[in-house]
Amino acid sequence: MKEFDVKLVEEALNSDDIAVRKQCIEECDEANAKEFAAVYFEAWKKWDLRFQLRTSALLRNKRECRRNILIEAMKDGDDKYWLCSHLLQSSPNDYEDLLLTMIVNSKYDTKLLAADHLQEYDSPLVRDSLRQNLTHEDPFVVLASAIALAKTGDDDVYNILKNNLQNDDFWLRSWAVQGVGEFGKIEDLEVLLPFLKDEDDDVKDNAYYAVSMLGKDDVIDIVAAGLADANHRVKSAAMWGLVGMGGKKAYGILKAALNTETDKEIRQEIIDRISDFRVEEM
């Protein structure tokens, strides 16, 4: 095992030369993952957002380094949603213990991020842990865990989510909207439609996403209508909803939107989402 030189790694990760930083990350030794993660996380806080996001790709094949950086992020008092998001995106689904910890100990968006990833686990141990959270004193832990369990189709989980649709807290309301959509029941369309006009943008975002999960043919025009919304975030939610639904009609709707959209930033986002479609859908 190569001896870990803290000072040398600190200097490299804090260098003004991006090439030096990249080389240090690419050459990090998995055997020194814990020590590297502590130094990396402190340096990460000082980097600009663009470089923060780029570095996750450099860690794609560094499983232990990613794991230990996530541990460092969870120790921190501030929410590090972007770091967690991109590290988990480039990792295999084998971090259930960390994800379960994130559900309980992290803040808003990171709880939801963990819930989205935990949906993919069908381990009895994971599901039992999530079910125990349904009686947690923190309502955010309860709803995040309910979303993570949505694919089980459990009636108790469904009722917890539906009972929070009118919650005064916009975060909890938006999560409940998403969770109900995750169940994919077309009969919930009438229940979810009012949230497309909710006073809070987070709720509106999640409403478009939720409606998109209820069935392609029945709701595609409703989701597409979000592309005409004045709010950029709502447009984005509608785009992601169409990508999730897939198919030639959804692809055609986004292509048509590109022809009429004038905002440069939104046009680029439409182009990015169009590229997410499979060749056979074009």
C-alpha positions as CSV (number, residue, x, y, z in Angstrom):
1,M,0.0,0.0,0.0
2,K,1.3,3.4,-1.0
3,E,1.9,5.7,1.9
4,F,-0.6,8.5,2.0
5,D,0.9,12.0,2.0
6,V,-1.7,14.3,3.3
7,K,0.2,17.5,2.5
8,L,0.9,16.5,-1.0
9,V,-2.8,15.6,-1.7
10,E,-4.0,18.8,-0.1
11,E,-1.7,20.8,-2.3
12,A,-2.8,19.0,-5.4
13,L,-6.6,19.2,-4.7
14,N,-6.3,22.9,-3.8
15,S,-4.1,23.7,-6.8
16,D,-5.2,26.5,-9.2
17,D,-4.2,24.2,-12.0
18,I,-7.3,22.0,-12.8
19,A,-5.1,19.4,-14.6
20,V,-3.2,18.9,-11.3
21,R,-6.5,18.4,-9.4
22,K,-7.8,15.9,-12.0
23,Q,-4.6,13.9,-11.9
24,C,-4.7,13.7,-8.1
25,I,-8.3,12.4,-8.2
26,E,-7.6,9.9,-11.0
27,E,-4.6,8.5,-9.1
28,C,-6.2,8.2,-5.7
29,D,-5.5,4.8,-4.1
30,E,-8.5,2.8,-3.0
31,A,-6.4,1.5,-0.1
32,N,-6.2,5.0,1.3
33,A,-9.9,5.8,0.6
34,K,-10.7,7.1,4.1
35,E,-7.8,9.5,4.3
36,F,-8.3,10.7,0.7
37,A,-12.0,11.3,1.3
38,A,-11.4,13.6,4.2
39,V,-9.0,15.8,2.2
40,Y,-11.1,15.6,-1.0
41,F,-14.3,16.8,0.9
42,E,-12.6,19.8,2.3
43,A,-11.2,20.8,-1.1
44,W,-14.6,20.1,-2.8
45,K,-16.2,22.8,-0.6
46,K,-13.9,25.4,-2.2
47,W,-14.3,24.4,-5.8
48,D,-16.7,26.1,-8.2
49,L,-19.8,24.2,-9.1
50,R,-18.7,23.2,-12.5
51,F,-15.6,21.4,-11.2
52,Q,-17.5,19.9,-8.4
53,L,-19.8,18.2,-10.9
54,R,-17.0,17.1,-13.2
55,T,-15.1,15.3,-10.5
56,S,-17.7,12.6,-9.9
57,A,-17.0,11.1,-13.3
58,L,-13.3,10.9,-12.3
59,L,-14.3,8.8,-9.3
60,R,-16.5,6.4,-11.4
61,N,-14.3,3.4,-10.8
62,K,-13.2,4.3,-7.2
63,R,-15.9,2.6,-5.2
64,E,-14.2,2.9,-1.7
65,C,-13.3,6.5,-2.3
66,R,-16.9,7.4,-3.3
67,R,-18.2,5.6,-0.3
68,N,-15.9,7.4,2.1
69,I,-16.6,10.8,0.5
70,L,-20.4,10.1,1.1
71,I,-19.6,9.4,4.7
72,E,-17.7,12.7,5.0
73,A,-20.6,14.5,3.4
74,M,-23.1,13.0,5.9
75,K,-20.9,14.1,8.8
76,D,-21.1,17.7,7.6
77,G,-23.6,20.1,9.1
78,D,-24.6,21.5,5.7
79,D,-26.6,19.6,3.1
80,K,-24.4,18.4,0.2
81,Y,-27.1,17.4,-2.2
82,W,-25.1,17.9,-5.4
83,L,-22.1,15.9,-4.1
84,C,-24.3,13.0,-3.0
85,S,-26.3,13.1,-6.1
86,H,-23.4,12.8,-8.5
87,L,-21.5,10.3,-6.5
88,L,-24.6,8.0,-6.2
89,Q,-25.3,8.5,-9.9
90,S,-21.9,7.0,-10.9
91,S,-22.0,4.2,-8.4
92,P,-23.4,0.6,-8.3
93,N,-26.4,0.1,-6.1
94,D,-24.5,-1.3,-3.1
95,Y,-24.7,1.6,-0.6
96,E,-28.0,0.7,1.2
97,D,-26.6,1.3,4.7
98,L,-25.5,4.8,3.7
99,L,-28.8,5.5,1.9
100,L,-30.8,4.4,5.0
101,T,-28.7,6.8,7.1
102,M,-29.3,9.6,4.7
103,I,-33.0,9.1,4.9
104,V,-32.9,9.8,8.7
105,N,-29.9,12.2,9.1
106,S,-29.7,14.4,6.0
107,K,-31.8,17.4,4.9
108,Y,-34.7,17.8,2.5
109,D,-33.4,17.1,-1.0
110,T,-30.9,14.6,0.1
111,K,-33.5,12.6,2.0
112,L,-35.5,12.5,-1.2
113,L,-32.5,11.5,-3.2
114,A,-31.9,8.6,-0.9
115,A,-35.5,7.6,-1.2
116,D,-35.4,7.5,-5.0
117,H,-32.3,5.3,-4.9
118,L,-33.7,3.0,-2.2
119,Q,-36.8,2.2,-4.5
120,E,-34.4,0.0,-6.5
121,Y,-33.6,-2.3,-3.6
122,D,-35.9,-5.3,-2.9
123,S,-33.9,-6.5,0.0
124,P,-36.1,-7.5,3.0
125,L,-33.6,-5.8,5.3
126,V,-33.9,-2.5,3.5
127,R,-37.7,-2.6,3.3
128,D,-38.0,-3.6,7.0
129,S,-35.8,-0.6,8.0
130,L,-37.9,1.7,5.8
131,R,-41.2,0.4,7.3
132,Q,-39.8,1.1,10.8
133,N,-39.3,4.7,9.7
134,L,-43.1,5.0,8.9
135,T,-43.6,5.7,12.7
136,H,-40.7,8.1,13.0
137,E,-41.3,11.3,14.9
138,D,-39.9,13.3,12.0
139,P,-42.6,13.6,9.2
140,F,-39.9,14.1,6.6
141,V,-38.3,10.8,7.5
142,V,-41.8,9.2,7.3
143,L,-42.6,10.6,3.8
144,A,-39.1,9.9,2.4
145,S,-39.4,6.3,3.6
146,A,-42.9,6.1,2.1
147,I,-41.7,7.2,-1.3
148,A,-38.9,4.6,-1.1
149,L,-41.5,2.0,-0.5
150,A,-43.9,3.2,-3.2
151,K,-43.1,0.4,-5.6
152,T,-44.2,-2.2,-3.1
153,G,-47.8,-1.1,-3.7
154,D,-48.5,-1.3,0.1
155,D,-51.9,0.2,1.0
156,D,-50.6,1.6,4.3
157,V,-47.8,3.4,2.5
158,Y,-50.2,4.7,-0.1
159,N,-52.6,6.1,2.7
160,I,-49.7,7.9,4.5
161,L,-48.9,9.7,1.2
162,K,-52.5,10.5,0.4
163,N,-53.1,11.8,3.9
164,N,-50.3,14.4,3.4
165,L,-51.5,15.8,0.1
166,Q,-53.0,18.8,1.9
167,N,-50.1,19.3,4.3
168,D,-49.4,23.0,5.1
169,D,-45.7,22.4,4.7
170,F,-44.9,22.7,1.0
171,W,-42.0,20.2,1.2
172,L,-44.2,17.5,2.7
173,R,-47.0,18.4,0.3
174,S,-44.7,18.1,-2.7
175,W,-43.3,14.8,-1.5
176,A,-46.8,13.4,-1.0
177,V,-47.7,14.4,-4.5
178,Q,-44.6,12.6,-5.9
179,G,-45.3,9.5,-3.8
180,V,-48.9,9.2,-4.9
181,G,-47.7,9.4,-8.5
182,E,-45.2,6.6,-7.9
183,F,-48.0,4.2,-7.3
184,G,-49.1,4.8,-10.9
185,K,-52.9,4.6,-10.3
186,I,-54.7,6.4,-13.1
187,E,-57.7,6.9,-10.8
188,D,-55.5,9.4,-8.9
189,L,-55.4,11.8,-11.9
190,E,-58.3,13.9,-10.6
191,V,-56.6,14.1,-7.2
192,L,-53.3,15.3,-8.6
193,L,-54.6,17.7,-11.3
194,P,-55.1,20.6,-8.8
195,F,-51.5,20.4,-7.8
196,L,-50.4,21.4,-11.3
197,K,-51.5,24.9,-10.3
198,D,-50.2,24.9,-6.7
199,E,-48.9,28.1,-5.4
200,D,-45.6,26.5,-4.6
201,D,-43.2,25.7,-7.5
202,D,-41.8,22.6,-5.8
203,V,-45.3,21.2,-5.6
204,K,-46.0,22.0,-9.2
205,D,-42.8,20.4,-10.3
206,N,-43.5,17.2,-8.5
207,A,-47.1,17.3,-9.8
208,Y,-46.0,17.1,-13.4
209,Y,-43.6,14.3,-12.6
210,A,-46.3,12.5,-10.6
211,V,-48.9,12.8,-13.4
212,S,-46.4,11.5,-16.0
213,M,-46.3,8.2,-14.0
214,L,-50.0,7.5,-14.3
215,G,-50.0,6.1,-17.8
216,K,-48.7,7.4,-21.1
217,D,-51.8,7.6,-23.4
218,D,-54.1,9.1,-20.7
219,V,-51.8,11.9,-19.5
220,I,-49.2,12.8,-22.1
221,D,-51.1,15.9,-23.3
222,I,-51.5,17.1,-19.7
223,V,-47.8,16.8,-19.1
224,A,-46.9,18.4,-22.4
225,A,-48.9,21.5,-21.4
226,G,-46.3,22.2,-18.8
227,L,-43.9,23.2,-21.6
228,A,-45.9,26.3,-22.1
229,D,-45.7,27.3,-18.4
230,A,-43.9,30.6,-17.7
231,N,-41.9,29.0,-15.0
232,H,-38.6,27.4,-16.1
233,R,-38.7,24.8,-13.3
234,V,-42.2,23.7,-14.4
235,K,-41.0,23.4,-18.0
236,S,-38.1,21.3,-16.8
237,A,-40.4,19.0,-14.8
238,A,-42.6,18.6,-17.9
239,M,-39.5,17.7,-20.0
240,W,-38.4,15.1,-17.6
241,G,-41.9,13.7,-17.4
242,L,-42.0,13.3,-21.2
243,V,-38.6,11.6,-21.2
244,G,-39.8,9.2,-18.5
245,M,-42.9,8.3,-20.5
246,G,-40.9,7.8,-23.6
247,G,-42.2,6.9,-27.1
248,K,-42.5,8.6,-30.4
249,K,-45.3,11.0,-29.4
250,A,-43.3,12.4,-26.4
251,Y,-40.2,12.7,-28.6
252,G,-42.3,14.6,-31.2
253,I,-43.7,17.0,-28.6
254,L,-40.2,18.0,-27.4
255,K,-39.0,18.4,-31.0
256,A,-41.9,20.7,-31.7
257,A,-41.2,22.7,-28.5
258,L,-37.7,23.2,-29.7
259,N,-39.0,24.9,-32.9
260,T,-41.0,27.5,-30.9
261,E,-38.9,28.1,-27.8
262,T,-36.8,31.3,-27.9
263,D,-35.0,31.2,-24.5
264,K,-31.5,30.0,-25.1
265,E,-31.1,28.2,-21.8
266,I,-34.4,26.4,-22.2
267,R,-33.7,25.4,-25.8
268,Q,-30.4,23.8,-24.6
269,E,-32.3,21.9,-22.0
270,I,-34.8,20.6,-24.5
271,I,-31.9,19.5,-26.7
272,D,-30.4,17.6,-23.7
273,R,-33.7,15.9,-23.0
274,I,-34.2,14.9,-26.6
275,S,-30.9,13.2,-26.5
276,D,-32.2,11.0,-23.6
277,F,-34.6,9.2,-25.9
278,R,-33.7,5.9,-27.4
279,V,-33.1,5.6,-31.1
280,E,-36.2,3.5,-31.7
281,E,-38.3,6.3,-30.1
282,M,-37.2,8.9,-32.6
